[in-house]
Amino acid sequence: MDKLLTGFDEPRNTVLYIDKPLRQHNLIQAIARVNRLHDAKKFGYLIDYRGILPELDTAIEQYQNLADKTQGGFEISDLEGLIKQVSTEYKKLPHLHDNLWKIFAGVKNRQDLEQYRQILVPKYQEDTAGYSYDTHQKVREDFYQALTEFGLCLQVALSSSSFFEDPSFSEAEIERYKSDLRFFINLRKIAKQDSQETVDYSTYEEQIRRLVDKHVVGSHIADPEGVILVEELGKKTDPSTWTKEKTRNETDIIKSRLKKTIEQELADDPYAQLFFSQLLQQAIAEAESMFDFPHKQYVLFKDLDERLQKRDVETIPGAFEGNRHAQAYYGTFRLAMGEEHFAGFQNGEDKVFIDEAYAIDKTVRGAIAEFSLNSQNIEAQIRKELLPRLYDLIGLDKAKDVIERVIQITRVGLSKGGSA
């Protein structure tokens, strides 16, 4: 037993039951069994059957003096508050609960889910430099933080018998805390889906969800038109039946998805990226005149979203049969030479550029296959093979322009783990 107290180091240890007399150095060594950092725990718990923890402050101070005012690199002031009573922690619940609800102070009807979503759904606007940013990102981050703090505190409370015996917390209040926690956990899931954020829950949050599953049977909220089950959100419904608030939320979600897809997914096709960026700006400008008709706004962006998913670029010939790499290389010619050069072509008449796009695709794939371990050699090989060919086709300056765009497309493709 003494070995487990003074010589055993397992960071996952969370609970220490003290049922033997411990003093000074031995007491410090004992509690150190549960104060190791680990992703799976927020606190270590000490269950004191002997009433010896009040001696801890004295033990720390004495041990500090022996270590010439340092204890593992910490000053004595850094150790203040190291040990806290569970009752002190759970009394923070009302304050943390209020902090969580303050984020949604603007919600007039707490039974309307769409009003909560409206506060969290991405909203983009441009700064003075012309860069767009999500004005609701900070609100979502504050919400996630407040929810985590409230959930962890409630976890501590529900694990303590003294919480249930404390007369300052009524049974109805405890039930409200549990119900609100479940609702806000579901709302966080919705917010992450709405904003296309990675649903990367920490170990703490996984513990909170298990806590909710254990203590809360179910929860729902209702709007004036009937009951909305939070768990049903995301399932397909008829847009014509949506309220104006829900329609606007869904429209904002599509706009956010369009923006992210254009910026991230089309990075390997700069021509398509430019094409859809311009279409998105046109759609945003057109939607401003439809503010009183949210369903029309939704249809406008929904149609653009479906077109984007297909990469339906009307100025690209239909000769690439799903070969997105060759299609992207063809786009580099239109970027380098200008749309006016292709203005007189009918479908299929620019066959020389279509064929060259396929040839570039073959060249890039061959360079990657031959020099897969060295990106510099890949790029050097691409330049070596393409420059003489493109020089004869479009001249030196435009050839260099196309090649640099091809290199950038290749870099993006390799960064995604693809062949190009």
C-alpha positions in Angstrom: 0.0 0.0 0.0 2.9 2.4 0.8 4.3 1.8 -2.6 1.0 2.8 -4.3 1.0 6.0 -2.3 4.6 7.1 -2.7 6.0 5.4 -5.8 3.2 4.7 -8.2 2.5 7.0 -11.1 -0.6 6.5 -13.2 -2.0 9.8 -14.7 -5.5 8.2 -15.3 -6.0 7.7 -11.5 -8.9 10.0 -10.5 -10.1 9.0 -7.0 -8.1 8.5 -3.9 -9.8 7.1 -0.8 -7.9 8.1 2.4 -8.4 5.7 5.3 -5.1 5.8 7.1 -3.2 8.4 9.0 -1.0 10.5 6.7 1.1 13.5 7.5 3.5 15.9 6.0 5.5 14.4 3.1 3.5 11.2 3.0 0.2 13.2 2.7 1.6 15.2 -0.2 2.8 12.1 -2.0 -0.6 10.5 -1.5 -2.6 13.2 -3.0 -0.1 13.4 -5.9 -1.5 10.1 -7.1 -4.6 11.8 -8.5 -3.2 15.2 -9.5 -1.4 14.0 -12.6 -2.7 15.7 -15.8 -4.6 13.5 -18.2 -7.1 14.2 -21.1 -9.7 12.0 -19.5 -10.1 14.0 -16.3 -10.6 17.5 -15.2 -10.1 16.9 -11.4 -8.7 14.4 -9.0 -11.1 13.4 -6.2 -10.0 12.9 -2.6 -12.4 10.9 -0.3 -11.2 11.6 3.2 -12.4 9.1 5.8 -9.9 10.3 8.4 -10.5 14.1 8.4 -6.8 14.8 7.7 -7.1 17.1 4.7 -7.1 20.3 6.9 -3.5 19.4 7.6 -2.7 19.7 3.9 -2.0 23.5 3.9 0.5 23.0 6.8 2.1 20.0 5.0 2.6 22.0 1.8 4.1 25.0 3.6 6.5 22.8 5.5 7.5 20.9 2.4 7.9 24.1 0.6 10.4 25.4 3.1 12.5 22.2 2.7 12.6 22.8 -1.0 13.9 26.4 -0.7 10.7 28.0 -1.7 10.1 25.8 -4.8 8.1 22.7 -5.3 8.6 21.3 -8.7 9.2 24.8 -10.0 6.0 26.3 -8.4 5.9 29.1 -5.8 3.7 28.6 -2.8 1.2 31.1 -4.2 0.7 28.9 -7.2 -0.5 26.1 -5.0 -3.2 28.1 -3.3 -6.6 26.7 -4.1 -5.1 23.4 -5.2 -7.6 21.6 -3.0 -11.3 22.6 -3.2 -14.4 21.2 -1.4 -17.0 19.7 -3.7 -19.6 21.8 -2.1 -17.6 24.9 -3.1 -17.6 23.8 -6.7 -21.3 22.9 -7.1 -22.4 26.2 -5.6 -21.1 27.8 -8.8 -23.9 26.2 -10.7 -26.4 29.1 -10.6 -23.8 31.5 -11.8 -22.6 29.2 -14.6 -26.3 28.5 -15.6 -26.9 32.2 -15.8 -23.8 32.7 -17.9 -25.1 30.1 -20.4 -28.5 31.7 -20.7 -27.1 35.2 -21.1 -25.8 34.2 -24.5 -29.4 33.8 -25.6 -30.8 36.8 -23.9 -32.1 38.0 -27.3 -34.4 35.0 -27.6 -37.9 36.3 -27.2 -39.7 33.0 -27.4 -37.7 30.3 -25.5 -39.9 27.7 -27.1 -38.8 28.5 -30.6 -35.7 26.6 -31.6 -35.1 28.7 -34.7 -34.4 31.8 -32.5 -31.6 30.0 -30.8 -30.1 28.9 -34.1 -30.4 32.5 -35.4 -27.9 33.6 -32.7 -25.4 30.9 -33.6 -25.7 30.4 -37.4 -22.8 31.8 -39.5 -23.3 35.5 -40.6 -20.6 36.9 -42.9 -19.7 40.5 -43.5 -16.7 42.2 -44.9 -14.2 44.3 -42.9 -12.6 47.6 -44.2 -10.0 45.6 -46.0 -12.6 43.6 -48.0 -12.0 40.3 -46.1 -15.2 38.5 -45.0 -15.5 37.1 -41.5 -18.2 35.3 -39.5 -19.7 37.7 -37.0 -21.2 34.8 -35.0 -18.0 32.8 -34.6 -17.1 34.4 -31.2 -20.7 33.9 -30.0 -20.4 30.2 -30.8 -17.1 29.9 -29.1 -18.5 31.6 -26.0 -21.4 29.2 -26.0 -19.2 26.1 -26.3 -17.1 27.3 -23.4 -20.0 28.3 -21.2 -21.7 24.9 -21.9 -18.6 23.0 -21.0 -18.0 24.8 -17.8 -21.7 24.4 -16.8 -21.7 20.7 -17.7 -18.5 19.9 -15.8 -19.8 21.7 -12.7 -23.1 19.8 -12.9 -21.2 16.5 -13.3 -19.4 17.2 -10.0 -22.7 18.2 -8.4 -24.6 15.1 -9.5 -21.7 12.9 -8.2 -22.1 14.3 -4.7 -24.7 13.3 -2.2 -24.2 16.7 -0.4 -25.6 18.4 -3.5 -28.9 16.6 -3.3 -29.0 17.3 0.5 -28.3 21.0 0.1 -31.6 22.9 0.8 -30.5 25.8 -1.4 -31.1 23.6 -4.5 -34.6 22.5 -4.9 -35.6 19.3 -6.8 -37.2 21.4 -9.5 -34.1 23.4 -9.9 -31.9 20.3 -10.2 -34.3 18.9 -12.9 -34.1 22.2 -14.8 -30.3 22.1 -14.8 -30.3 18.6 -16.2 -32.9 19.4 -18.8 -31.2 22.6 -19.9 -27.9 20.7 -20.2 -29.4 18.2 -22.5 -31.1 20.9 -24.6 -27.9 22.9 -25.0 -25.8 19.8 -25.8 -28.2 19.1 -28.7 -28.1 22.8 -29.7 -24.3 22.7 -29.8 -24.5 19.7 -32.1 -26.9 21.7 -34.4 -24.7 24.7 -34.3 -21.6 22.7 -35.3 -23.6 21.2 -38.2 -24.9 24.6 -39.3 -21.4 26.1 -39.3 -19.8 23.0 -40.8 -17.4 22.8 -37.9 -15.7 19.6 -37.0 -17.6 17.8 -34.3 -14.6 17.1 -32.2 -15.8 16.6 -28.7 -13.2 16.5 -25.9 -13.1 13.7 -23.4 -14.8 16.0 -20.9 -17.7 16.6 -23.2 -18.0 12.9 -23.8 -18.3 12.4 -20.0 -21.0 15.2 -19.9 -23.0 13.5 -22.6 -22.9 10.2 -20.7 -24.0 12.0 -17.6 -27.0 13.5 -19.4 -27.9 10.1 -20.9 -27.9 8.7 -17.4 -29.8 11.5 -15.6 -32.1 12.9 -18.2 -34.7 10.8 -20.0 -35.6 13.2 -22.7 -36.3 16.8 -23.6 -38.1 18.8 -26.3 -39.1 22.3 -27.0 -42.1 23.6 -28.9 -42.8 26.5 -31.1 -46.1 28.2 -31.5 -47.1 25.9 -34.3 -46.4 22.7 -32.5 -43.7 20.4 -31.0 -40.2 20.3 -32.5 -38.1 17.4 -31.3 -34.5 18.5 -31.2 -33.4 15.0 -32.2 -35.4 15.4 -35.4 -33.5 18.4 -36.5 -31.6 17.9 -39.8 -34.1 15.4 -41.2 -35.6 16.5 -44.6 -38.7 18.5 -44.4 -40.7 20.4 -47.0 -39.2 24.0 -47.3 -42.6 25.4 -48.1 -43.8 24.5 -44.6 -41.0 26.3 -42.9 -41.4 29.4 -40.8 -39.6 32.6 -42.0 -37.1 32.2 -39.2 -36.3 28.6 -40.1 -36.1 29.5 -43.8 -33.6 32.4 -43.1 -31.5 30.0 -40.9 -31.4 27.4 -43.6 -30.5 30.0 -46.2 -27.6 31.3 -44.0 -26.4 27.8 -43.6 -26.3 27.3 -47.4 -24.5 30.6 -47.8 -21.9 29.5 -45.3 -21.5 26.1 -46.9 -21.1 27.7 -50.3 -18.4 30.1 -49.1 -16.4 27.3 -47.4 -16.7 25.0 -50.4 -15.6 27.6 -52.8 -12.6 28.6 -50.6 -11.5 25.1 -49.6 -12.8 22.5 -51.9 -12.2 24.5 -55.1 -8.7 25.4 -54.2 -7.6 22.7 -56.7 -9.5 24.4 -59.6 -8.8 28.1 -59.6 -11.0 28.8 -62.6 -14.1 27.1 -61.1 -13.2 28.9 -57.8 -13.3 32.3 -59.5 -16.5 31.4 -61.5 -18.5 30.3 -58.4 -17.1 33.2 -56.3 -18.6 35.6 -58.8 -21.9 33.7 -58.9 -22.1 33.8 -55.1 -21.5 37.5 -55.0 -24.2 38.0 -57.6 -26.6 35.8 -55.6 -25.9 37.7 -52.4 -26.6 41.0 -54.2 -29.8 39.6 -55.7 -31.0 38.2 -52.4 -30.9 41.6 -50.8 -33.9 42.7 -52.8 -35.7 39.5 -51.7 -35.5 40.1 -47.9 -39.3 40.0 -47.5 -39.4 36.8 -49.4 -37.1 34.4 -47.5 -38.3 31.3 -49.5 -37.1 32.9 -52.7 -33.8 33.6 -51.1 -33.5 30.0 -50.0 -34.3 28.7 -53.5 -31.7 31.1 -55.1 -28.9 29.8 -52.9 -30.1 26.2 -53.0 -29.9 26.1 -56.8 -26.4 27.6 -56.7 -25.4 25.0 -54.1 -26.6 22.1 -56.3 -24.8 23.6 -59.2 -21.6 23.9 -57.2 -21.8 20.3 -56.0 -21.7 19.3 -59.7 -19.0 21.9 -60.6 -21.3 22.9 -63.3 -19.3 25.7 -65.0 -21.0 26.7 -68.2 -17.9 28.0 -69.9 -16.1 24.6 -69.5 -16.7 22.2 -72.5 -18.5 19.0 -71.6 -15.5 16.9 -72.8 -13.9 16.0 -69.6 -16.2 13.2 -68.5 -15.7 13.8 -64.8 -11.9 14.2 -65.0 -11.7 17.2 -62.6 -7.9 17.5 -62.9 -8.0 17.9 -66.7 -10.9 20.2 -66.3 -8.9 22.4 -63.8 -5.9 22.4 -66.2 -8.2 23.6 -69.0 -9.3 26.4 -66.8 -5.7 27.6 -66.4 -5.7 28.4 -70.1 -8.8 30.5 -69.8 -7.3 32.3 -66.8 -4.0 32.9 -68.5 -5.3 33.9 -71.9 -8.5 35.7 -71.0 -12.2 34.9 -71.8 -12.0 37.0 -74.9 -9.7 34.5 -76.5 -12.3 31.8 -76.2 -15.4 34.0 -76.9 -15.7 32.9 -80.5 -15.3 29.1 -79.9 -18.3 26.9 -80.2 -18.5 23.7 -78.1 -15.6 21.5 -79.1 -13.9 24.0 -81.3 -11.2 24.6 -78.7 -10.1 21.0 -79.0 -6.4 21.9 -79.0 -6.7 23.2 -75.4 -8.9 20.3 -74.3 -6.3 17.8 -75.6 -3.5 19.8 -74.0 -5.4 19.7 -70.6 -5.5 15.9 -70.8 -1.8 15.9 -71.8 -1.0 18.1 -68.7 -2.9 15.6 -66.5 -0.8 12.8 -67.9 2.4 14.7 -67.3 1.5 15.6 -63.7 0.5 12.0 -62.9 3.7 10.7 -64.4 5.9 13.2 -62.4 4.1 12.3 -59.2 4.5 8.5 -59.8 8.2 8.9 -60.6 9.2 11.4 -57.8 6.6 10.7 -55.2 9.0 11.2 -52.3 10.3 14.6 -53.4 7.9 17.4 -54.2 10.6 19.6 -55.6 11.6 17.0 -58.2 7.9 16.6 -59.1 7.6 20.3 -59.8 10.9 20.4 -61.7 9.8 17.5 -63.9 6.4 19.2 -64.6 8.2 22.4 -65.7 10.7 20.5 -67.8 8.0 18.7 -69.8 5.4 21.5 -70.1 7.5 24.5 -71.0 8.6 23.5 -74.5 5.1 22.3 -75.4 3.2 25.3 -74.1 5.8 27.7 -75.4 5.0 26.5 -79.0 1.2 26.7 -78.2 0.7 30.0 -76.4 4.1 31.8 -76.1 6.6 32.1 -73.2 4.8 34.5 -70.9 1.4 32.7 -71.0 3.2 29.3 -70.8 4.9 30.3 -67.6 1.5 31.6 -66.2 -0.2 28.3 -67.0 2.7 26.2 -65.6 2.6 28.1 -62.3 -1.1 27.5 -62.0 -0.6 23.8 -62.7 2.1 23.6 -60.0 -0.3 25.2 -57.5 -3.1 22.8 -58.4 -0.6 19.9 -57.9 0.5 21.2 -54.5 -3.1 21.5 -53.4 -3.9 18.0 -54.6 -0.8 16.5 -52.8 -1.7 18.4 -49.6 -5.1 16.6 -49.7 -3.4 13.3 -50.1 -4.5 12.8 -53.7 -2.5 12.2 -56.8 -2.8 15.9 -57.9 
